[in-house]
Amino acid sequence: MVAQVILGRYLGRELFRGWLTVSAALSAMFALLQLVEEGDNLSDRYRFLDALAYVALSTPQRVLELAPVIAALGTLMAFATLSRNSELVVIRTAGISTRGLLRMALAPTVLLVLTLAMASEFMVAPMQHHAETQRTVLRSGNLDLLAGKGLWSRTGRQFLNVRELPAGQSPEGISLYEFDESGRLLRAIEAERAELMPDRRWRLVNARIKDWSGNTRRNESSASLDLGPFWSATELPALGQSTAAMSPRALYRYAEHLRLTGQDDRDVRMAFWEKATLPLSAASMVLLCAVLGIGFGSTRSTAFGWRVLAGAVIGTGFYLLTRILHTAGNILGLQQALVVLLPIALVVALSALIAARTRGPRRAREPRA
């Protein structure tokens, strides 16, 4: 029992080493390519340090999207290393079956799933959102988007402030201030959120109005108030963010908003399912490549590079297959949850089939009397 715990920790350490090695290599490659691409957009407003900051903040999202590829390649690297050092042969000879090795790989896989889920929700998406917003503001020269204070706009003697944009195209925390020619405040409007109309008008929801235009101040409330024209969806700098800059929870809220307002929510909902099931996709690739990697212990081979190449082919093939299925399912109007979960189910089924055919360590036959 103690030996299995020690072997489990050792295997987990090798798996994490493989995943981190692949992640670091892909991060460096993507960062270099993105920095070269951003170099074409440098100007007096958008300088090299700004481009470097954008690359540093956006690279984690690119790497996260390839989590299944990283999981596949890192897992096969770990088992190939064990095989090259004859450690996998020793483990198998000691009586550890295929099922036992898979149980040892379960704990690090669960930790990987939790790490990917937490990073997607709380770390990577906010970093991507901040990177896209800052780049848009700096490259356009529109410095109305102030850090921590939302987006400000001035039209004549009206000042509009939007503090949050959590659901893509649903501005929240709306403040409108109107002044007269002498600078005296005439009207102040606070609203929970706004719905953007096609004619660039905004429909303020749950608005509170304070009016000083008369001799006395008047306080009013309105469940719906149409004002404008203000920004359209394409003119708001912070609304230009991609679905990559939104967390799974924000994507779900945005999809629900589109559905409730009668808009097409298919692309956004598909993006939600892709992000929500990404940790499961990575886990399925760990399972498949662990089953394949265990076969390395059946014979000692020096073909380390071929095994790593096999991991890259498997991971990339799975990634391309999922993209094709997701796109086809979206076009055909199929149930999105089933379309996203189908590749994962196929990989798990294939892993179970291969594991069933993988022979465990054979016991020595007793000599006949």
Sequence and secondary structure as in RCSB ss.txt:
>XXXX:A:sequence
MVAQVILGRYLGRELFRGWLTVSAALSAMFALLQLVEEGDNLSDRYRFLDALAYVALSTPQRVLELAPVIAALGT
LMAFATLSRNSELVVIRTAGISTRGLLRMALAPTVLLVLTLAMASEFMVAPMQHHAETQRTVLRSGNLDLLAGKG
LWSRTGRQFLNVRELPAGQSPEGISLYEFDESGRLLRAIEAERAELMPDRRWRLVNARIKDWSGNTRRNESSASL
DLGPFWSATELPALGQSTAAMSPRALYRYAEHLRLTGQDDRDVRMAFWEKATLPLSAASMVLLCAVLGIGFGSTR
STAFGWRVLAGAVIGTGFYLLTRILHTAGNILGLQQALVVLLPIALVVALSALIAARTRGPRRAREPRA
>XXXX:A:secstr
 HHHHHHHHHHHHHHHHHHHHHHHHHHHHHHHHHHHHHGGG  SSS HHHHHHHHHHHHHHHHHHTHHHHHHHHH
HHHHHHHHHTTHHHHHHHTT  HHHHHHHHHHHHHHHHHHHHHIIIIIIHHHHHHHHHHHHHHHHT TTEETTTE
EEEEETTEEEEEEE TTSS  EEEEEEEE TTS EEEEEEEEEEEE TTS EEEEEEEEEE SSSS EEEEEEEE
EE     TTT GGGG  GGGS HHHHHHHHHHHHHTT   HHHHHHHHHHHTHHHHHHHHHHHHHHHHHGGGGS 
   HHHHHHHHHHHHHHHHHHHHHHHHHHHHHT  HHHHHHHHHHHHHHHHHHHHHHS           
